Amino acid sequence: MKFPLFQKVSHICFHRGYRKLFSPFLDHELNLPERLRLEAHLKKCSQCRTELDEMSFAAHMVRQVGIPLPLQTRIPLWRQPPAEAAQPALRHRGWIPLAVTATILLVVSWGLVHRVHQPSGRPALGFYEVQALEGAPRINSHHMGHKGRLGTGQGVETDDHSRARITVGKIGSVELAPNSRLRLVETSPQEHRLALDQGRLQARILAPPRLFFVDTPSAVAIDLGCAYTLEVDADGSSLLHVTSGRVALWLNGHESMVPAGASCRSRKGTGPGTPFLESASAVFRQALDRFDFQGRKPADLAALLTEARTADSLTLWHLLYQVQGGEREQVFQRLAGFIPPPATVTKEGALNLNQAMLDAWKVAIDEKVTE
């Protein structure tokens, strides 16, 4: 016999044990076992992931208006590694503890975000403001002049000599480069969605994670509070470059998380590939393209392992998931040669894709690569 009420209460109690770790996690005060336990849970629990993302964003929003909190200025999303040691100057008597302010922050950020969509005396947004930065952009094939409005279902185009800026409510903006075509798919308090059919855009967004989306023919770019450029070629393939924060590229259940400083390609019909640094050698990048989109051939993997630098450890870490058997061991050995795994990570665990261990190793890799 099932007891729905008992199951619901048990579920709440179970998650409460993890939620009490959120504040010290964001404040980088968890010890390693607790942090690994929480991160392993977050991988499986979308509800807790969402709550932690919202708490992190709320703290970031309050920082923007000058309220001091014992948090770092960047958004510490749930899979983002801990940054350098907490700044001593930020920790002094008289500030409101993070655990107490979390609820206040969530209320403030919720109000800020929803006020964007519900201006006083006006209905929810059904359009975006468009400004011509150069030349004569068009909306639905009509000249828009210096300013115009892009409605849901409409498109804005630029030619060889024109550029445009699209204001995404009040959560950010998108600049459209020459020879680009962009459509407004949806605008609501729950979702802002554009579609880049061709060309290049630059997005700067300050919003809760997973509120702003850009569809392309090869993948969906999901904003996690960041700035990035996105290019779509005539064949539908795309290139994402993240300048701050993180972006998820998603297609048909496959997701690549791209951190600041990294890029990722996507191909129509295949989806996102493996993140890489654009400072990687041409041979490395070409081999990665072939490996991702032309079949995972041993020769291409060998080229990647030969050409890899310490800075390419980000890519090697992702490759562990994409190979098996002896090839996975080769990747492990090459990666361990650059950045040895922490004491809590065993070779057996890494080769068996123990998620908690791989996450701990990823923290060490990110800290080394971004030094």
Secondary structure, DSSP 8 states (H G I E B T S, - for coil): ---HHHHHHHHHHHHHHHHTTHHHHHTT---HHHHHHHHHHHHH-HHHHHHHHHHHHHHHHHHHTT---SS-SS---TTS---SS--GGG--TTS--HHHHHHHHHHHHHHHHHHHHS-TTS----EEEEEEEES--EETTEE--SEEEEETT-EEE--TT-EEEEEETTTEEEEE-SS-EEEEEEEETTEEEEEEEEEEEEEEE-SSTTSEEEE-SS-EEEESS-EEEEEE-TTS-EEEEEEESEEEEEETTEEEEEETTEEEEEETTTEE---EETTS-HHHHHHHHHHHHS---HHHHHHHHHH--GGGHHHHHHHTTT--HHHHHHHHHHHHHHS---TT--HHHHHTT-HHHHHHHHHHHHHHHT-
